[in-house]
């Protein structure tokens, strides 16, 4: 049975790749982008199976209006892929107020507005699956991505909470947590802070060197089958890491965290007071 899938940030990268894969197998897709002309090729190829819509997720009223349009057009929304977002690169100290607010506005608040708009539709249906594109940097951190890390940590808490609030209504949530992939996320789509403070040059050099290894970057096309399998699964996971770097790094980080929790167990319990 075909599904109705609502994808934000579908003009390029993961969003467009997954939109085309869904259309190819017969699903219907509402695909949104700030530049809707980037979806014309899919419209030409798949006709009425795709509904391309202009959307800036930072505009809450526009998000609700577009969601209403999607429901009216297709009659329901089975799956939301909350994908819109961007990366802000640079040290925390060098980040301007405007850059920090814009990072949180799109990555966190944009995700919140779309989830809030879709939830009434899914509550009415008593079914639905919210798939939030997070990052393995919502579970650990890398230098020079402080505000991006923070936005994904915030999104993780948001979607986990929504999942606990809506499970009894038949609504499922999944956080996809990719490592770096060879999309333009770290290229044309990225925003860069200034780099005026020389004290941070060694950190910048180490970061640049780590990105030169092609093995670091996953192949976007390899994510297609995992996404389709996730959408079709009746019992999807709450979290799903994408990429071997994400798997190994997060496994190591959580092993250390559990060790710290156990090593400081007595202090933690004593801090309760009784």
Beta strands, then each sheet from edge to edge (+ up, - down):
strand 1: 4-7
strand 2: 28-33
strand 3: 50-54
strand 4: 79-82
strand 5: 88-89
strand 6: 128-133
strand 7: 171-178
strand 8: 191-192
strand 9: 239-242
sheet 1: 3+ 2+ 1+ 4+ 6+ 7+ 9+
sheet 2: 5+ 8+
end
